[in-house]
Amino acid sequence: AERLDSSVAQRLSDFERSLAAQQAVFRQALQVLDVDCKVAERLGALEQAIAHAVSAKDGAKDELRHQGRVEELAGKLEEVAAKLQRTIGEAQQATQAVADVEGKLA
């Protein structure tokens, strides 16, 4: 009976050690999962930050394109203003010439 009790006690002790080892492995697995979750959260935040940066870059490119168009239009307006200035000058000269002719005829 003592031998049987010793054998049962040994098996129980082995089982407890095995259970303790399994619990340690389980705790480590939980820690790894916790780290994985934190890494996944950080990756998600990083992906959002990258998406915002890409969006901001695209917005800046659009703004630069718009600014380029505005500058192009400003240049065209300056050209039109210069042509109008020349036309006004020519019209003033023509008006003066007509006035001169009228003055000579009078």
Backbone as a ProteinNet text record, in pm:
[ID]
protein_1_A
[PRIMARY]
AERLDSSVAQRLSDFERSLAAQQAVFRQALQVLDVDCKVAERLGALEQAIAHAVSAKDGAKDELRHQGRVEELAGKLEEVAAKLQRTIGEAQQATQAVADVEGKLA
[TERTIARY]
82.1	0	87	199.4	287.8	347	380.1	436.4	335.9	208.5	101	81.9	84.3	71.7	189.1	308.1	426.2	414.8	366.5	349.4	244.4	134	28.5	81.1	157.2	213.9	311.9	391.6	487	413.1	308.9	230.3	161.6	111.3	46.7	148	266.4	372.4	412.4	426.7	459.1	348.6	223.5	110.2	110.9	139.1	143.1	254.4	372.4	481.9	443.6	381.9	338.6	234.9	142.8	40.2	103.1	198.9	267.8	341.9	406.3	477.4	378.9	265.5	163.5	106.7	89.3	40.3	141.9	269.4	373.5	371	358.1	351	226.8	114.9	-9.3	5.1	69.9	91.7	179.3	283.6	370.3	291.8	206.4	124.7	32.3	-25.8	-111.7	-32.6	89.4	174	206.2	236.6	265.5	142.1	24.5	-98.6	-123.3	-95.4	-111.9	-18.6	105.7	202.7	155.8	106.6	56.4	-59	-148.6	-261.4	-211	-114.1	-59.7	10.7	85.5	153.1	48.4	-58	-163.5	-228.9	-252.6	-310.9	-217.4	-89.4	7.8	18.9	14.2	17.4	-105.9	-220.7	-343.7	-331.1	-277.9	-258.7	-158.7	-54.3	45.8	-15.4	-98.5	-165	-254.5	-325.1	-409.8	-324.6	-212.5	-123.8	-69.9	-35.2	14.7	-95.6	-218.6	-330.1	-353.9	-346	-362.9	-250	-128	-13.9	-29.2	-72.8	-93.2	-203	-309.9	-419.4	-371.2	-293	-238.8	-147.2	-66.3	23.9	-57.6	-163.5	-248.5	-315.8	-360.4	-420.8	-321.6	-198	-94.6	-64.3	-60.1	-36.4	-149.6	-274	-388.5	-379	-340.7	-327.4	-219.1	-106.7	-0.2	-46.1	-123.3	-177	-269.7	-354.4	-447.3	-369.7	-267.6	-184.8	-118.5	-73.3	-12.7	-112.1	-236.9	-340	-370.8	-375.4	-401.7	-289.7	-165	-52	-57.7	-97	-109.4	-217.7	-332.4	-439.9	-396.8	-322.7	-273.7	-183.3	-98.4	-11.4	-93.3	-197.9	-283.3	-356.1	-401.7	-468.7	-373.8	-248.4	-149.2	-129.4	-128.6	-114.8	-234.7	-356.2	-477.1	-474.4	-431.4	-423.8	-326.2	-213.6	-114.7	-173.9	-246.5	-310.6	-415.4	-491.7	-592	-525.7	-415.9	-341.3	-296.3	-245.2	-201.9	-321.6	-434	-554.8	-604.8	-603.8	-646.1	-553.5	-423.3	-327.1	-352.5	-378.4	-407	-536.6	-638.3	-766.4	-748.5	-666	-640.4	-569.6	-474.2	-403.4	-500.6	-588.1	-685	-781.2	-824.7	-914.8	-845.8	-720.3	-642.9	-626.6	-601.1	-584.9	-714.4	-828	-958.3	-980.8	-946	-963.6	-875.1	-753.6	-662.8	-720.2	-773.5	-832.1	-953.5	-1038.6	-1156.5	-1114.1	-1005.7	-956.4	-908.6	-844.8	-794.5	-909.2	-1014.3	-1127.6	-1215	-1208.5	-1294.7	-1241.1
-118.9	0	126	114.8	231.3	257.1	152.2	165	227.9	186.6	242.1	390.1	424.5	563.6	645.8	589.6	658.4	680.1	580.9	590.1	696.4	698	796.9	936.4	946.9	1076.1	1123.7	1034	1069.2	1116	1042.7	1081.2	1216.2	1235.5	1362.2	1476.7	1451.9	1552.1	1582.2	1478.1	1496.1	1576	1543.7	1612.7	1760.7	1789.1	1928	2005.2	1940.6	2006	2031.6	1933.7	1946.9	2058.8	2062.5	2165.8	2303.8	2313.6	2441.3	2484.9	2390.5	2422.7	2468.9	2401.5	2440.5	2578.7	2605.8	2738.5	2847.2	2817.3	2913.6	2939	2831.5	2845.3	2925.5	2897.8	2968.6	3117.4	3149.8	3289.9	3359	3289.5	3347.9	3371.1	3276.8	3291.5	3412	3431	3547.5	3677	3677.2	3796.9	3826.2	3721.5	3738.4	3793.2	3738.1	3788.1	3933.8	3969.3	4107.5	4199.5	4157	4234.4	4244.5	4132.7	4134.3	4233.2	4236.1	4330.3	4474.7	4500.6	4636.8	4675.7	4582.5	4609.7	4635.3	4555	4573.2	4710.2	4751.3	4884	4993	4978.6	5079.1	5080.7	4962	4956.9	5024.5	5003.1	5068.7	5219.5	5267.1	5411.9	5464.5	5387.4	5427	5430.8	5332.2	5330.8	5453.4	5490.9	5610.7	5735.9	5742.7	5858.6	5867.1	5751.8	5750	5794.7	5746	5785.3	5935.8	5992.2	6137.2	6212.3	6161.9	6227.2	6223.4	6109.5	6097.1	6193.8	6200.5	6292	6437.3	6472.1	6608.5	6637.8	6539.2	6556.4	6577.7	6497.9	6513.9	6650.7	6693.9	6826.7	6935.2	6920.2	7019	7021	6902.9	6897.5	6966.4	6941.3	7007	7157.9	7202.3	7345.2	7406.6	7335	7385.2	7392.4	7291.1	7294.1	7414.1	7434.9	7548.3	7680.1	7688.7	7809.3	7832.8	7726.5	7737	7789.7	7740.9	7788.7	7935.8	7972.9	8113.1	8201.8	8158.3	8236.1	8244.5	8136.3	8135.4	8234.8	8231.5	8324.9	8469.2	8492.7	8627.1	8676	8587.6	8623.6	8659.6	8581	8610	8743.2	8768.9	8896	9013.1	8995.2	9100.9	9126.2	9019.2	9034.2	9109.2	9072.4	9139.3	9286.6	9313.5	9453	9533.2	9473.3	9542.1	9570	9471.8	9491.8	9602.5	9602.7	9707.6	9843.9	9851.3	9976.1	10026.4	9933	9971.6	10020.1	9946.3	9982.8	10119.7	10144.4	10275.2	10384.5	10358.2	10454.9	10482.7	10374.1	10390.3	10468.5	10439.3	10509.6	10657.1	10688.4	10828.8	10900.5	10828.9	10889.1	10913.4	10815.9	10830.6	10944.3	10954.4	11063.1	11197.4	11205.2	11328.9	11363.2	11259.4	11283.1	11335.8	11276.7	11323.3	11467.6	11496.9	11632.1	11730	11689	11773.2	11803.6	11697.2	11713.5	11805.3	11785.1	11869.4	12015.1	12030.6	12165.6	12234.4	12160.9	12216.9	12248	12165.8	12186.6	12302.4	12332.8	12440	12574.4
0	0	0	78.6	81.4	-56.2	-124.8	-256.6	-352.7	-339.1	-419.5	-386	-257.8	-215.2	-269.5	-266.5	-316.3	-466.6	-537.5	-682.3	-717.2	-642.7	-665.5	-633.5	-522.8	-483.9	-590.9	-645.2	-750.4	-875.5	-913.4	-1032.1	-1010	-889	-857.1	-864.5	-811.8	-815.6	-960.8	-1041.8	-1184	-1255.4	-1223.3	-1284.1	-1245.1	-1117.7	-1070.6	-1141.2	-1157.6	-1229	-1376	-1436.6	-1575.7	-1587.5	-1492.6	-1493.1	-1473.6	-1383.6	-1360	-1487.1	-1554.2	-1678.5	-1786.2	-1795.7	-1893.8	-1861.3	-1732.8	-1693.5	-1731.9	-1712.9	-1749.6	-1900.5	-1978.3	-2124	-2162.6	-2094.8	-2122.4	-2090.5	-1976.5	-1939.8	-2045.1	-2090.5	-2194	-2323.6	-2357.6	-2478.7	-2465.2	-2346.7	-2324.3	-2336.1	-2284.3	-2295.3	-2442	-2517.7	-2660	-2731.7	-2699.5	-2760.6	-2723.6	-2598.8	-2554.8	-2632.5	-2649.1	-2727	-2871.8	-2927.4	-3064.9	-3080.4	-2981.4	-2987.2	-2982.2	-2895	-2885	-3014.9	-3072.3	-3199.7	-3307.9	-3310.2	-3410.3	-3393.4	-3268.7	-3243.9	-3294.7	-3265.4	-3309.9	-3462.1	-3523	-3668.9	-3727.9	-3664.8	-3710.9	-3701.7	-3590.5	-3573.4	-3676.6	-3702	-3801.3	-3941.3	-3973.6	-4103.7	-4119.4	-4012.3	-4017.7	-4038.3	-3966.7	-3980.7	-4123	-4180.4	-4318.8	-4414.4	-4392	-4478.2	-4470.6	-4349.2	-4333	-4404.1	-4393.3	-4457.8	-4610.5	-4662.7	-4807.7	-4852.9	-4773.7	-4806	-4804.2	-4703.7	-4694.2	-4812.4	-4850.7	-4965.9	-5093.1	-5110.2	-5228.5	-5228.6	-5111	-5099.8	-5134.7	-5088.8	-5118.6	-5268.7	-5331	-5475.2	-5550.8	-5507.2	-5570.6	-5554.1	-5434	-5407.4	-5496.5	-5513.1	-5600.3	-5745.6	-5788.5	-5924.5	-5940.9	-5840.1	-5843.4	-5846.3	-5762.9	-5758	-5893.8	-5955.7	-6088.7	-6190.3	-6182.7	-6274.4	-6248.8	-6121	-6086.9	-6141.3	-6124.2	-6175.9	-6328.1	-6392.3	-6537.7	-6582.5	-6511.6	-6543.9	-6517.9	-6410.5	-6380.4	-6493.1	-6544	-6656.8	-6780.2	-6807.9	-6923.2	-6904.1	-6781.1	-6753	-6773.3	-6734.3	-6756.3	-6905.5	-6983.9	-7129.2	-7186.2	-7139.5	-7187.9	-7147.6	-7024.2	-6977.1	-7063.6	-7098.8	-7183.8	-7321.8	-7378.1	-7509.8	-7501.2	-7393	-7375.1	-7363.2	-7292.7	-7277.5	-7414.3	-7497.2	-7632.3	-7715.1	-7703.1	-7777.8	-7733.4	-7604	-7552.2	-7606.2	-7605.3	-7660.2	-7806.7	-7882.4	-8025.8	-8046	-7962.6	-7973.1	-7939.6	-7840.6	-7805.5	-7920.5	-7981.6	-8095.6	-8211.8	-8235.6	-8344.5	-8313.7	-8188.8	-8149.1	-8167.5	-8130.1	-8145.9	-8293.3	-8375.8	-8519.7	-8578.5	-8535.8	-8585.9	-8541.8	-8414.5	-8362.6	-8440.4	-8474.4	-8552.2	-8690.7	-8754.4	-8887.8	-8879	-8778.6	-8760.7	-8737.4	-8659.6	-8631.4	-8758.6	-8847.6	-8972	-9066.6	-9061.1	-9149.7	-9101.2	-8978.4	-8923.3	-8944.8
[MASK]
++++++++++++++++++++++++++++++++++++++++++++++++++++++++++++++++++++++++++++++++++++++++++++++++++++++++++

